């Protein structure tokens, strides 16, 4: 296994960073955070049409480019650095991955090309009122009828659930946990945007009232695919958290160089030097954990992937929160103000820390997978 980045991967990072610098700067982030839709459809189309980001890791036979998870992790790291507003995580890390993992070739051929081209925004509706990400937390019910399946229940904290064209809904049938595809216009489907701490990542409550749905794969056989999807999403979210933390450190260092106190830059004081050094150590450790999980994904080792994904999400989520908080400390009073971007990174950090389950939950997963 080659644990270095290739020239092509370095170039991918440059291209994505340049694109996001133009289309996801602070003004864009603030504008879209205040927009109920939460993203710019024109930028979304350019991400797909010019850069192929939505289909980067989708196999070519389904309309994608067939790149690996390390390549995709680079995109997520840059998206985190720029606080990208939009359904990229929901569509790529959750929905596309769930389709790739479920045992339904017909569904992959029908649904993945739309996701890869950017024509379809999708998400995964898994959690319910208690916010659990495990199999036992799925209680929304599905019943078979003469004309297909019907779903009844409520999903909540659904990333970009208010704007998705396609929702993949985890539900419980007599045979166990199953996965269903639901069109946004399906009868009985109600989507309500939720107020969120992190306004740059929208969430919604999704209510199904006898809503028609398409079964994906075999009835009762969805949980292994969903567990693998969550492991992949955890690794990609970890990469995003590393990018956000790196941007926070860059902001702290830049401010420490220009802010003067007692006639000299505050970066010359030992307390600030140590804080910035600690932030750097947190980020480099987090980056190692995140890319370790992504390399495991590319190696297609189920056991290693499960372990590394839990480890990455445990460490990276807390590291991002600590670094984002330290960035505010370096900035002092101005860092707490609405006008300064430091609070945007802290809110993204705190939201991401529980997006796929708390660090304590991932520690439990890690311990269980290690047999502790």
C-alpha positions as CSV (number, residue, x, y, z in Angstrom):
1,X,0.0,0.0,0.0
2,X,1.4,3.4,-1.1
3,X,0.8,5.9,1.7
4,X,1.8,8.9,-0.3
5,X,-0.1,11.2,-2.6
6,X,0.5,11.0,-6.3
7,X,1.2,13.9,-8.6
8,X,-2.4,13.5,-10.0
9,X,-3.8,13.7,-6.4
10,X,-1.8,16.8,-5.6
11,X,-3.1,18.4,-8.8
12,X,-6.7,17.4,-7.9
13,X,-6.2,19.2,-4.5
14,X,-5.0,22.3,-6.3
15,X,-7.9,22.3,-8.7
16,X,-10.6,21.8,-6.1
17,X,-9.0,24.4,-3.7
18,X,-8.9,26.9,-6.5
19,X,-12.5,26.2,-7.5
20,X,-13.8,26.5,-3.9
21,X,-11.8,29.7,-3.3
22,X,-13.9,31.3,-6.1
23,X,-17.2,29.7,-5.3
24,X,-17.2,29.1,-1.5
25,X,-15.5,32.1,0.1
26,X,-16.7,33.6,3.3
27,X,-19.3,35.8,1.5
28,X,-20.8,32.8,-0.3
29,X,-20.8,30.7,2.9
30,X,-22.7,33.4,4.8
31,X,-25.1,34.0,2.0
32,X,-26.0,30.3,1.6
33,X,-26.1,29.7,5.3
34,X,-28.9,32.3,5.4
35,X,-30.7,30.8,2.4
36,X,-33.4,28.2,3.2
37,X,-32.2,26.1,0.2
38,X,-28.7,26.1,1.6
39,X,-26.7,25.8,-1.7
40,X,-26.2,27.3,-5.1
41,X,-27.6,25.0,-7.9
42,X,-25.3,26.7,-10.4
43,X,-22.2,25.9,-8.4
44,X,-23.5,22.3,-7.9
45,X,-23.9,21.9,-11.7
46,X,-20.3,23.2,-12.3
47,X,-19.0,20.8,-9.6
48,X,-20.4,18.0,-11.6
49,X,-20.0,19.2,-15.2
50,X,-16.5,20.8,-15.0
51,X,-14.8,18.8,-12.2
52,X,-16.9,15.6,-12.0
53,X,-16.8,15.7,-8.2
54,X,-20.2,14.1,-7.6
55,X,-19.2,11.0,-9.6
56,X,-15.5,10.9,-8.7
57,X,-15.6,7.6,-6.9
58,X,-18.6,6.1,-8.7
59,X,-17.6,3.3,-11.1
60,X,-17.5,4.2,-14.8
61,X,-20.3,1.7,-15.6
62,X,-22.7,3.9,-13.5
63,X,-21.6,7.2,-15.1
64,X,-18.8,8.1,-12.7
65,X,-15.0,8.4,-13.0
66,X,-14.0,5.3,-11.0
67,X,-11.4,7.1,-8.8
68,X,-10.6,5.8,-5.2
69,X,-11.6,6.9,-1.8
70,X,-8.3,8.7,-1.1
71,X,-9.1,10.9,-4.1
72,X,-12.5,11.5,-2.7
73,X,-11.1,12.3,0.7
74,X,-9.0,15.0,-0.9
75,X,-12.2,16.6,-2.2
76,X,-13.8,16.4,1.2
77,X,-10.8,17.8,3.0
78,X,-10.9,20.8,0.7
79,X,-14.7,21.1,1.1
80,X,-14.2,21.2,4.8
81,X,-11.5,23.9,4.5
82,X,-13.9,26.0,2.5
83,X,-17.1,25.2,4.6
84,X,-18.8,24.2,1.4
85,X,-22.5,24.7,1.6
86,X,-24.5,22.1,-0.3
87,X,-25.7,18.5,-0.5
88,X,-22.3,17.1,-1.4
89,X,-21.9,15.0,1.8
90,X,-25.5,13.8,1.7
91,X,-25.4,12.8,-2.0
92,X,-21.8,11.4,-2.3
93,X,-20.8,10.1,1.2
94,X,-24.3,8.8,2.1
95,X,-26.7,8.1,-0.8
96,X,-24.2,7.1,-3.5
97,X,-22.3,4.9,-1.1
98,X,-25.5,3.2,0.1
99,X,-26.5,2.4,-3.5
100,X,-23.0,1.0,-4.2
101,X,-23.1,-1.2,-1.2
102,X,-26.7,-2.6,-1.5
103,X,-27.1,-5.7,-3.5
104,X,-29.3,-4.3,-6.3
105,X,-27.7,-4.0,-9.7
106,X,-30.8,-2.7,-11.3
107,X,-31.1,0.1,-8.8
108,X,-27.5,1.1,-9.2
109,X,-27.9,1.3,-13.0
110,X,-31.2,3.3,-12.6
111,X,-30.1,5.7,-9.9
112,X,-26.4,6.2,-9.7
113,X,-25.9,8.0,-13.1
114,X,-28.2,10.8,-11.9
115,X,-26.2,11.2,-8.8
116,X,-22.9,11.1,-10.7
117,X,-24.0,13.7,-13.2
118,X,-25.3,16.1,-10.5
119,X,-28.8,15.9,-11.9
120,X,-30.1,14.2,-8.8
121,X,-29.6,15.4,-5.2
122,X,-29.9,12.5,-2.8
123,X,-29.6,11.7,0.9
124,X,-29.9,8.8,3.3
125,X,-32.7,9.0,5.9
126,X,-31.6,6.7,8.8
127,X,-31.9,8.4,12.2
128,X,-35.1,8.9,14.1
129,X,-36.1,11.0,17.1
130,X,-33.5,9.5,19.4
131,X,-30.6,10.2,17.0
132,X,-29.3,6.6,17.1
133,X,-27.1,5.4,14.2
134,X,-27.3,1.7,15.0
135,X,-29.6,-1.0,13.7
136,X,-31.9,-1.0,16.8
137,X,-32.6,2.7,16.2
138,X,-34.5,2.0,13.0
139,X,-38.2,1.8,13.8
140,X,-39.9,3.4,10.7
141,X,-42.1,0.6,9.3
142,X,-42.6,-0.7,5.8
143,X,-45.4,-2.9,4.7
144,X,-45.9,-4.8,1.5
145,X,-49.1,-4.2,-0.5
146,X,-50.4,-5.5,-3.8
147,X,-48.9,-2.6,-5.6
148,X,-45.6,-2.3,-3.8
149,X,-44.2,-1.1,-0.5
150,X,-45.5,1.6,1.8
151,X,-43.6,3.5,4.5
152,X,-45.0,5.0,7.7
153,X,-43.0,6.9,10.3
154,X,-40.6,9.8,10.9
155,X,-36.9,10.3,10.2
156,X,-35.1,13.3,11.6
157,X,-31.7,15.0,11.3
158,X,-31.7,14.0,7.6
159,X,-28.8,15.9,5.9
160,X,-30.3,18.1,3.1
161,X,-33.5,16.2,3.4
162,X,-35.5,19.3,2.5
163,X,-34.1,19.6,-1.0
164,X,-33.2,16.0,-2.0
165,X,-34.8,14.7,-5.2
166,X,-34.2,11.1,-4.0
167,X,-34.3,9.8,-0.4
168,X,-32.9,6.4,0.6
169,X,-34.9,5.5,3.7
170,X,-34.0,2.7,6.1
171,X,-37.1,1.0,7.4
172,X,-38.1,-2.1,9.4
173,X,-40.1,-4.9,7.8
174,X,-41.0,-8.3,9.2
175,X,-37.8,-9.7,7.8
176,X,-35.6,-6.9,9.4
177,X,-34.0,-3.7,8.3
178,X,-34.5,-2.9,4.6
179,X,-33.6,0.0,2.4
180,X,-36.1,1.9,0.2
181,X,-35.9,4.6,-2.5
182,X,-38.5,7.3,-2.2
183,X,-39.0,10.1,-4.8
184,X,-39.3,13.6,-3.4
185,X,-42.8,14.0,-4.9
186,X,-44.2,10.8,-3.5
187,X,-47.6,11.1,-1.9
188,X,-47.6,11.1,1.9
189,X,-44.0,12.5,2.1
190,X,-43.6,15.6,4.1
191,X,-40.2,17.3,4.6
192,X,-39.7,20.0,7.2
193,X,-36.4,22.0,7.6
194,X,-34.9,21.9,11.1
195,X,-33.2,24.8,12.9
196,X,-29.5,23.9,13.2
197,X,-26.5,25.2,15.1
198,X,-24.4,24.9,12.0
199,X,-26.4,26.8,9.4
200,X,-23.9,25.8,6.6
201,X,-25.2,22.2,6.7
202,X,-29.0,21.9,6.5
203,X,-31.1,19.1,8.1
204,X,-34.7,18.1,7.9
205,X,-37.4,16.0,9.4
206,X,-39.0,13.6,7.0
207,X,-42.4,12.1,7.6
208,X,-43.8,9.2,5.7
209,X,-47.6,8.6,5.8
210,X,-48.3,5.4,3.8
211,X,-45.7,6.6,1.3
212,X,-45.0,4.4,-1.8
213,X,-41.3,3.3,-2.0
214,X,-39.1,1.0,-4.0
215,X,-37.3,-1.8,-2.2
216,X,-33.6,-1.9,-2.8
217,X,-32.0,-5.3,-2.5
218,X,-33.5,-8.1,-0.5
219,X,-36.0,-7.5,2.2
220,X,-34.4,-7.5,5.7
221,X,-30.8,-7.6,4.3
222,X,-29.9,-3.9,4.3
223,X,-28.0,-3.4,7.6
224,X,-24.6,-4.8,6.5
225,X,-24.7,-2.4,3.5
226,X,-25.8,0.5,5.7
227,X,-23.0,-0.3,8.3
228,X,-20.4,-0.2,5.5
229,X,-21.9,3.1,4.2
230,X,-21.6,4.7,7.6
231,X,-18.0,3.5,7.9
232,X,-17.2,5.2,4.6
233,X,-19.1,8.3,5.5
234,X,-17.2,8.4,8.8
235,X,-13.9,8.4,7.0
236,X,-15.0,11.0,4.5
237,X,-16.4,13.2,7.3
238,X,-13.1,12.8,9.1
239,X,-11.3,14.2,6.1
240,X,-13.7,17.1,6.0
241,X,-13.0,17.8,9.6
242,X,-9.3,17.8,9.0
243,X,-9.8,20.4,6.3
244,X,-11.8,22.6,8.6
245,X,-9.3,22.3,11.4
246,X,-6.4,23.2,9.0
247,X,-8.3,26.4,7.9
248,X,-8.8,27.4,11.5
249,X,-5.1,26.9,12.2
250,X,-4.2,29.0,9.2
251,X,-6.5,31.8,10.4
252,X,-5.0,31.7,13.9
253,X,-1.4,31.8,12.6
254,X,-2.2,34.7,10.2
255,X,-3.8,36.7,13.0
256,X,-1.0,36.0,15.5
257,X,1.5,37.5,13.0
258,X,-0.3,40.8,12.6
259,X,-2.0,41.4,15.9
260,X,0.3,43.4,18.2
261,X,0.3,43.7,21.9
262,X,2.9,45.4,24.0
263,X,4.6,46.5,20.9
264,X,5.1,43.2,19.2
265,X,3.0,40.5,17.4
266,X,1.2,38.2,19.8
267,X,2.7,35.2,17.9
268,X,6.0,36.0,19.5
269,X,4.5,35.2,23.0
270,X,5.2,31.7,24.3
271,X,1.5,31.0,25.2
272,X,0.4,31.7,21.6
273,X,3.3,29.7,20.1
274,X,2.5,26.7,22.3
275,X,-1.2,26.9,21.4
276,X,-0.5,27.0,17.7
277,X,2.0,24.2,18.0
278,X,-0.6,22.1,19.8
279,X,-3.2,22.8,17.1
280,X,-0.7,21.7,14.5
281,X,-0.1,18.4,16.3
282,X,-3.8,17.8,16.6
283,X,-4.3,18.4,12.9
284,X,-1.4,16.2,11.7
285,X,-2.6,13.3,14.0
286,X,-6.1,13.7,12.7
287,X,-4.9,13.8,9.1
288,X,-3.1,10.5,9.7
289,X,-6.2,8.9,11.2
290,X,-8.5,10.1,8.4
291,X,-6.3,9.0,5.5
292,X,-5.5,5.8,7.2
293,X,-9.2,5.1,7.0
294,X,-9.4,6.1,3.4
295,X,-6.5,3.9,2.4
296,X,-8.2,1.0,4.2
297,X,-11.3,1.7,2.1
298,X,-9.3,1.6,-1.1
299,X,-7.7,-1.6,0.1
300,X,-11.3,-3.1,0.4
301,X,-10.5,-4.7,3.8
302,X,-13.8,-4.9,5.7
303,X,-12.3,-5.4,9.1
304,X,-9.6,-2.8,8.7
305,X,-12.1,-0.3,7.3
306,X,-14.5,-0.7,10.2
307,X,-11.7,-0.2,12.7
308,X,-10.0,2.7,11.0
309,X,-13.3,4.5,10.3
310,X,-14.3,4.4,14.0
311,X,-10.8,5.5,15.1
312,X,-10.8,8.4,12.6
313,X,-14.2,9.7,13.5
314,X,-13.4,9.4,17.2
315,X,-10.2,11.4,17.0
316,X,-11.0,13.8,14.1
317,X,-14.3,15.0,15.5
318,X,-12.8,16.1,18.8
319,X,-9.6,17.4,17.2
320,X,-11.6,19.8,14.9
321,X,-13.7,21.1,17.9
322,X,-10.5,21.7,19.9
323,X,-8.7,23.5,17.1
324,X,-11.7,25.6,16.2
325,X,-12.1,26.6,19.8
326,X,-8.4,27.4,20.1
327,X,-8.7,29.6,17.0
328,X,-11.2,31.7,18.8
329,X,-9.0,31.9,21.8
330,X,-6.1,33.2,19.7
331,X,-8.3,35.8,18.2
332,X,-9.5,36.9,21.6
333,X,-12.7,39.0,21.8
334,X,-13.1,39.5,18.1
335,X,-13.3,35.7,17.6
336,X,-16.6,35.5,19.4
337,X,-18.3,38.1,17.2
338,X,-20.8,37.3,14.4
339,X,-18.8,39.4,11.9
340,X,-15.7,37.1,12.3
341,X,-15.6,33.7,10.5
342,X,-14.0,31.8,13.4
343,X,-17.4,31.0,14.9
344,X,-18.5,29.4,11.5
345,X,-15.8,26.8,11.9
346,X,-16.6,26.2,15.6
347,X,-20.3,25.6,14.7
348,X,-19.4,23.2,11.9
349,X,-17.0,21.4,14.2
350,X,-19.6,20.9,16.9
351,X,-22.3,19.9,14.4
352,X,-19.9,17.4,12.7
353,X,-18.9,15.9,16.0
354,X,-22.4,14.3,16.4
355,X,-23.4,14.1,12.7
356,X,-22.8,10.4,12.5
357,X,-22.8,9.6,16.2
358,X,-20.9,11.1,19.1
359,X,-17.2,10.3,19.8
360,X,-18.3,8.1,22.6
361,X,-20.5,6.1,20.2
362,X,-17.5,5.6,17.9
363,X,-15.3,4.6,20.8
364,X,-17.9,1.9,21.6
365,X,-17.8,0.7,18.0
366,X,-14.0,0.6,18.0
367,X,-13.9,-1.3,21.3
368,X,-16.5,-3.8,20.0
369,X,-14.6,-4.3,16.8
370,X,-11.4,-4.9,18.7
371,X,-13.2,-7.3,21.0
372,X,-12.5,-5.3,24.2
